Amino acid sequence: MDAGVLAGLNVMRLINEPTSAAIAYGLDKTADVNCPEERNVLVFDLGGGTFDVSLLKINKAGKITVKAVGGDTYLGGETFDKLMVNHCVEVFKKKEKKDLSVNARAMMRLKIACEKAKRDLSATTQTPIEIDCLYEGIDLSMKFSRAKFEEINDGFFKMCIKHVENCLRDGNMQKKDVDDVVIVGGSTRIPKVQEMLMEFFDGKPLCKSVNADEAVAYGAAVLAANLSGYGNKKVQDFVLLDVTPLSLGIKVYEDPDMSVVIPRNTPIPTIKERLYHTSLDNQVSVRFNVYQGEGKYTKENIFLDTFTLHGVPAAPKGKEKLKVCFNMDENGILNVSAEVISTGNKRSITIVKTGDISKADIKMVKKIKQLED
């Protein structure tokens, strides 16, 4: 949201990438007179830095319901590039007895060459990697085969399929019930990725009707038109029902386990409540640490924020009850509140998971834009 504001945009809603791609695909399908009333669609989105998979139900009336989401925020084209680079470093070290990984400039040149080779290997079975004076005046000249690329990345390719299996399980759906498998993202051009995906779905053809590089932006534009009241009837009639991608919960007392309040793949917007109690005699305040993730223990998950509820009446442990409420809106913005049941004393926080951009930064950019105008 901060990025949108800094770019001078009016941020109306946030949307997950595969869900956005599904809008692009769903809008295209609803125009097909031969399309069934309802279809189950799996969107496989493998980009440069992240991997997302979504399971959706799309009907001809334009209703898109997200059933489950999954993926890996650290898996993508850059992962494959890195393993290619590591392989080349080892080849160079074995041949020249020199470790070029200690030279940042050499590593950057090698990374650029490997990325180009990866793209070439989508169209050919073998490609050269040649770099003049790569390190200490020594050239690098080698052949890189598609077979070697597939071998060194085999574990990550299998991980992609594992995430697809998990998404289907979370959505309570068998792979035979999936009508369409839509691939988006530049890394889906890798032949092995397509091959494994088709094999998993028993030879089902992959849908490539939406542009792999433009589908996400196209779907987001359609949603923006829908929210703004622009576009034709088909754009205005569609309805999106999204889900939360990760579980949300709190650390309770000194227990290392995470107490989940909103399980992942819960339709949003949503409001969930849970009751807790004091853990110490004469406890007058309770600290709530909020986490996000699927780990059993809070230390395995992402810490989001914390707040302390004061004014708890002193009493024997377990007597005072505390109601914790998680309220998540359609943008995935979370409001967490805690209330002492006996007194009604309440405290709440709103969590927007942002980077290091401050409100002052945003105000400064707005002032600069005003001066420029």
C-alpha positions as CSV (number, residue, x, y, z in Angstrom):
1,M,0.0,0.0,0.0
2,D,2.9,2.3,0.8
3,A,4.4,1.6,-2.6
4,G,1.2,2.6,-4.3
5,V,1.0,5.8,-2.4
6,L,4.6,6.6,-3.2
7,A,3.8,6.1,-6.8
8,G,1.0,8.6,-6.6
9,L,-1.8,6.0,-6.9
10,N,-5.1,5.7,-5.1
11,V,-4.8,2.3,-3.5
12,M,-8.3,0.9,-3.4
13,R,-7.5,-2.8,-2.7
14,L,-4.7,-5.3,-2.5
15,I,-4.8,-8.6,-4.4
16,N,-2.7,-11.7,-4.5
17,E,-0.8,-12.2,-7.8
18,P,-2.4,-15.6,-8.8
19,T,-5.8,-14.4,-7.9
20,S,-5.2,-11.4,-10.2
21,A,-4.1,-13.8,-12.9
22,A,-7.3,-15.8,-12.4
23,I,-9.4,-12.7,-12.9
24,A,-7.8,-12.3,-16.3
25,Y,-8.4,-15.9,-17.2
26,G,-11.9,-16.0,-15.7
27,L,-13.0,-13.0,-17.6
28,D,-11.9,-14.6,-20.8
29,K,-13.7,-17.9,-20.0
30,T,-17.0,-16.3,-19.0
31,A,-17.2,-14.9,-22.5
32,D,-17.1,-18.4,-24.0
33,V,-20.6,-19.6,-24.7
34,N,-19.5,-23.2,-24.5
35,C,-18.0,-22.7,-21.0
36,P,-19.6,-24.8,-18.2
37,E,-21.6,-23.0,-15.5
38,E,-18.8,-23.6,-13.0
39,R,-15.1,-24.5,-13.4
40,N,-12.3,-25.4,-10.9
41,V,-9.1,-23.6,-11.9
42,L,-5.6,-24.0,-10.6
43,V,-3.3,-21.0,-11.2
44,F,0.4,-21.9,-11.2
45,D,2.4,-18.7,-11.0
46,L,6.2,-19.1,-11.1
47,G,8.0,-15.8,-11.5
48,G,11.4,-14.4,-11.0
49,G,11.5,-14.4,-7.2
50,T,8.4,-16.0,-5.9
51,F,6.1,-19.0,-6.5
52,D,2.3,-18.8,-5.9
53,V,-0.4,-21.4,-6.5
54,S,-4.1,-20.8,-6.2
55,L,-7.2,-23.0,-6.4
56,L,-10.3,-21.2,-7.5
57,K,-13.9,-21.8,-8.5
58,I,-15.2,-19.6,-11.4
59,N,-18.7,-19.5,-12.6
60,K,-20.3,-17.9,-15.7
61,A,-22.0,-15.2,-13.7
62,G,-18.5,-13.8,-13.0
63,K,-18.1,-15.0,-9.4
64,I,-14.5,-16.0,-8.5
65,T,-14.1,-17.8,-5.2
66,V,-10.5,-18.5,-4.0
67,K,-10.6,-22.0,-2.3
68,A,-7.0,-22.2,-1.3
69,V,-3.6,-20.6,-1.8
70,G,0.0,-21.7,-1.3
71,G,3.5,-21.4,-2.6
72,D,7.0,-20.2,-1.6
73,T,8.1,-16.5,-1.3
74,Y,11.7,-17.5,-1.9
75,L,11.3,-19.8,-4.9
76,G,11.6,-18.5,-8.5
77,G,13.8,-17.8,-11.5
78,E,16.5,-16.3,-9.3
79,T,16.7,-19.6,-7.4
80,F,17.5,-21.4,-10.6
81,D,20.0,-18.8,-11.7
82,K,21.8,-19.1,-8.4
83,L,22.3,-22.9,-8.7
84,M,23.6,-22.4,-12.3
85,V,26.1,-19.8,-11.0
86,N,27.2,-22.2,-8.2
87,H,27.7,-25.0,-10.7
88,C,29.8,-22.7,-13.0
89,V,31.9,-21.6,-10.0
90,E,32.7,-25.2,-9.2
91,V,33.6,-26.0,-12.8
92,F,35.9,-22.9,-12.9
93,K,37.5,-23.9,-9.6
94,K,38.1,-27.4,-10.7
95,K,39.6,-26.4,-14.1
96,E,41.5,-23.2,-13.1
97,K,42.1,-23.9,-9.4
98,K,40.7,-20.4,-8.6
99,D,37.6,-19.4,-6.5
100,L,35.9,-16.6,-8.4
101,S,33.2,-16.4,-5.8
102,V,35.4,-14.0,-3.8
103,N,35.1,-11.4,-6.6
104,A,31.8,-9.5,-6.7
105,R,32.2,-8.1,-10.2
106,A,33.0,-11.6,-11.6
107,M,30.0,-13.1,-9.9
108,M,27.7,-10.4,-11.2
109,R,28.9,-11.0,-14.8
110,L,28.5,-14.7,-14.3
111,K,25.0,-14.3,-13.0
112,I,23.9,-12.2,-16.0
113,A,25.4,-14.9,-18.4
114,C,23.6,-17.7,-16.5
115,E,20.3,-15.9,-16.6
116,K,20.6,-15.6,-20.4
117,A,21.7,-19.2,-20.7
118,K,18.6,-20.3,-18.7
119,R,16.3,-18.4,-21.1
120,D,18.1,-20.0,-24.1
121,L,17.7,-23.5,-22.6
122,S,13.9,-23.1,-22.9
123,A,14.3,-23.2,-26.7
124,T,17.4,-25.3,-27.1
125,T,19.0,-28.4,-25.4
126,Q,22.5,-26.9,-25.1
127,T,23.9,-23.4,-24.9
128,P,27.4,-21.9,-24.4
129,I,28.5,-19.7,-21.5
130,E,31.5,-17.6,-22.6
131,I,32.9,-14.7,-20.6
132,D,36.2,-13.0,-21.5
133,C,38.6,-12.2,-18.7
134,L,36.1,-13.3,-16.0
135,Y,38.6,-13.5,-13.2
136,E,42.3,-12.6,-13.0
137,G,42.5,-12.5,-16.8
138,I,41.1,-16.0,-17.2
139,D,38.2,-16.6,-19.6
140,L,35.2,-18.8,-18.9
141,S,34.1,-21.1,-21.7
142,M,31.8,-24.0,-21.2
143,K,28.7,-25.7,-22.5
144,F,25.5,-25.8,-20.3
145,S,22.9,-28.5,-21.2
146,R,19.2,-28.5,-20.5
147,A,19.8,-31.9,-18.8
148,K,22.3,-30.4,-16.4
149,F,20.0,-27.5,-15.7
150,E,17.2,-29.9,-14.9
151,E,19.5,-32.0,-12.7
152,I,20.7,-29.3,-10.5
153,N,17.2,-27.8,-10.0
154,D,15.4,-31.0,-9.7
155,G,14.7,-30.5,-6.0
156,F,13.1,-27.1,-6.5
157,F,11.0,-28.4,-9.4
158,K,9.7,-31.2,-7.2
159,M,9.0,-28.6,-4.5
160,C,6.7,-26.7,-6.9
161,I,4.6,-29.9,-7.4
162,K,4.6,-30.5,-3.6
163,H,3.0,-27.0,-3.1
164,V,0.4,-27.9,-5.8
165,E,-0.5,-31.0,-3.8
166,N,-0.7,-29.0,-0.6
167,C,-3.0,-26.4,-2.2
168,L,-5.3,-29.1,-3.5
169,R,-5.5,-30.7,-0.1
170,D,-6.2,-27.4,1.6
171,G,-9.0,-26.8,-0.9
172,N,-10.4,-30.3,-0.3
173,M,-10.1,-31.1,-4.0
174,Q,-8.8,-34.0,-6.1
175,K,-6.6,-33.3,-9.1
176,K,-9.1,-35.0,-11.3
177,D,-11.6,-32.3,-10.3
178,V,-9.5,-29.5,-11.7
179,D,-10.9,-28.4,-15.0
180,D,-8.1,-25.9,-16.0
181,V,-4.5,-25.5,-15.1
182,V,-3.4,-21.9,-15.9
183,I,0.3,-21.1,-16.0
184,V,1.6,-17.5,-15.6
185,G,5.0,-16.0,-14.7
186,G,8.2,-16.0,-16.8
187,S,9.6,-19.2,-15.2
188,T,6.7,-21.3,-16.4
189,R,8.4,-21.2,-19.8
190,I,10.9,-23.8,-18.5
191,P,10.1,-27.0,-20.3
192,K,10.7,-29.2,-17.3
193,V,8.2,-27.2,-15.2
194,Q,5.5,-27.7,-17.8
195,E,6.4,-31.3,-18.2
196,M,6.1,-32.1,-14.5
197,L,2.9,-30.1,-14.2
198,M,1.3,-32.0,-17.1
199,E,2.5,-35.3,-15.7
200,F,1.0,-34.5,-12.3
201,F,-2.4,-33.7,-13.8
202,D,-2.3,-36.9,-15.9
203,G,-1.5,-35.3,-19.2
204,K,-4.0,-32.4,-19.0
205,P,-3.1,-29.6,-21.4
206,L,-1.9,-26.4,-19.7
207,C,-3.8,-23.2,-20.4
208,K,-1.5,-20.6,-21.9
209,S,-4.3,-18.3,-23.3
210,V,-3.4,-15.5,-20.9
211,N,0.0,-13.8,-21.4
212,A,2.4,-15.1,-18.8
213,D,4.0,-11.7,-18.3
214,E,0.9,-9.6,-18.4
215,A,-1.8,-11.7,-16.7
216,V,-1.3,-10.3,-13.2
217,A,-1.3,-6.7,-14.3
218,Y,-4.3,-7.3,-16.5
219,G,-6.3,-8.9,-13.7
220,A,-5.4,-6.0,-11.3
221,A,-6.6,-3.5,-13.9
222,V,-9.9,-5.3,-14.3
223,L,-10.4,-5.3,-10.5
224,A,-9.6,-1.6,-10.4
225,A,-12.2,-0.9,-13.1
226,N,-14.7,-3.0,-11.1
227,L,-14.1,-1.1,-7.9
228,S,-14.1,2.3,-9.7
229,G,-17.3,1.7,-11.6
230,Y,-15.7,1.6,-15.1
231,G,-15.7,-1.1,-17.8
232,N,-18.5,-3.1,-19.5
233,K,-21.2,-5.1,-17.8
234,K,-19.0,-8.2,-17.7
235,V,-16.3,-6.3,-15.7
236,Q,-18.9,-4.7,-13.4
237,D,-20.7,-8.0,-12.7
238,F,-17.8,-10.1,-11.5
239,V,-17.4,-10.8,-7.8
240,L,-14.1,-11.8,-6.0
241,L,-14.0,-13.8,-2.8
242,D,-10.4,-14.1,-1.6
243,V,-8.7,-15.9,1.3
244,T,-5.9,-15.3,3.8
245,P,-2.7,-17.0,2.6
246,L,-1.1,-17.7,6.0
247,S,-2.4,-18.5,9.5
248,L,-2.5,-15.7,12.1
249,G,-2.3,-16.2,15.8
250,I,-0.7,-15.2,19.1
251,K,1.8,-16.5,21.6
252,V,-0.1,-17.5,24.7
253,Y,1.7,-17.0,28.0
254,E,5.1,-18.7,28.0
255,D,3.8,-21.5,25.8
256,P,6.1,-21.8,22.7
257,D,3.2,-23.0,20.6
258,M,1.3,-20.6,18.3
259,S,-2.4,-20.3,19.1
260,V,-4.0,-19.9,15.7
261,V,-7.0,-17.5,15.6
262,I,-7.4,-17.2,11.8
263,P,-6.4,-20.4,9.9
264,R,-4.9,-20.0,6.5
265,N,-7.2,-20.1,3.5
266,T,-10.0,-18.5,5.6
267,P,-12.3,-16.4,3.3
268,I,-11.8,-12.7,3.8
269,P,-13.0,-10.3,5.1
270,T,-13.4,-12.3,8.4
271,I,-13.7,-11.8,12.1
272,K,-12.5,-14.6,14.5
273,E,-12.6,-14.6,18.3
274,R,-11.0,-16.8,20.9
275,L,-11.1,-16.8,24.7
276,Y,-8.1,-17.0,27.0
277,H,-7.5,-16.5,30.7
278,T,-4.8,-15.1,33.0
279,S,-1.9,-17.4,33.7
280,L,-0.6,-15.9,37.0
281,D,-2.0,-15.0,40.4
282,N,-2.8,-11.3,40.7
283,Q,-1.9,-10.7,37.1
284,V,-2.8,-7.1,36.1
285,S,-1.6,-6.9,32.5
286,V,-1.3,-9.3,29.6
287,R,1.1,-9.1,26.6
288,F,-0.1,-10.2,23.2
289,N,2.5,-11.1,20.5
290,V,0.9,-11.5,17.0
291,Y,2.5,-14.0,14.5
292,Q,1.9,-15.2,11.0
293,G,2.9,-18.5,9.5
294,E,2.3,-22.3,9.6
295,G,5.0,-23.3,12.1
296,K,3.9,-25.1,15.3
297,Y,6.1,-22.8,17.4
298,T,5.9,-19.0,17.3
299,K,9.7,-18.9,16.8
300,E,9.2,-20.6,13.4
301,N,6.8,-17.9,12.3
302,I,6.9,-14.2,11.4
303,F,6.5,-11.8,14.2
304,L,4.1,-9.0,13.2
305,D,3.4,-6.8,16.2
306,T,2.8,-6.7,20.0
307,F,0.6,-4.8,22.5
308,T,-0.1,-5.0,26.2
309,L,-3.6,-5.0,27.8
310,H,-3.5,-3.3,31.2
311,G,-6.2,-2.9,33.9
312,V,-6.8,-6.6,34.4
313,P,-8.4,-7.1,37.9
314,A,-6.0,-8.8,40.3
315,A,-7.4,-12.4,40.9
316,P,-6.2,-16.0,41.1
317,K,-4.8,-17.3,37.9
318,G,-7.4,-18.5,35.4
319,K,-10.2,-16.5,36.9
320,E,-10.1,-13.5,34.6
321,K,-11.1,-14.2,31.0
322,L,-9.8,-12.4,28.0
323,K,-11.5,-12.2,24.6
324,V,-9.1,-11.8,21.6
325,C,-10.6,-10.7,18.3
326,F,-8.9,-10.8,14.9
327,N,-10.6,-8.7,12.2
328,M,-9.1,-8.9,8.7
329,D,-10.4,-6.8,5.8
330,E,-10.4,-7.6,2.1
331,N,-6.9,-6.1,1.7
332,G,-5.4,-8.4,4.3
333,I,-5.0,-5.6,6.9
334,L,-5.5,-7.0,10.4
335,N,-7.0,-5.4,13.4
336,V,-6.3,-7.2,16.7
337,S,-8.1,-6.4,19.9
338,A,-8.2,-7.9,23.4
339,E,-10.8,-7.3,26.1
340,V,-11.2,-8.1,29.7
341,I,-14.6,-9.8,29.9
342,S,-15.3,-8.8,33.5
343,T,-14.6,-5.0,33.0
344,G,-14.9,-4.4,29.3
345,N,-11.4,-2.8,29.3
346,K,-10.1,-3.1,25.8
347,R,-6.9,-2.5,23.7
348,S,-6.4,-2.9,20.0
349,I,-3.8,-2.5,17.2
350,T,-4.0,-2.4,13.4
351,I,-1.2,-4.4,11.6
352,V,-0.2,-3.4,8.1
353,K,2.9,-5.5,7.2
354,T,5.1,-2.9,5.6
355,G,8.8,-2.4,5.0
356,D,10.8,0.6,6.2
357,I,8.7,3.3,4.7
358,S,7.5,5.8,7.3
359,K,4.5,8.1,7.2
360,A,7.0,11.0,7.0
361,D,8.5,9.5,3.8
362,I,5.1,9.3,2.2
363,K,4.3,12.9,3.2
364,M,7.6,14.1,1.8
365,V,7.0,12.4,-1.5
366,K,3.5,13.9,-1.7
367,K,5.0,17.4,-1.0
368,I,7.6,16.9,-3.8
369,K,4.8,15.8,-6.2
370,Q,2.8,18.9,-5.3
371,L,5.8,21.2,-6.0
372,E,6.4,19.4,-9.3
373,D,2.8,19.9,-10.3
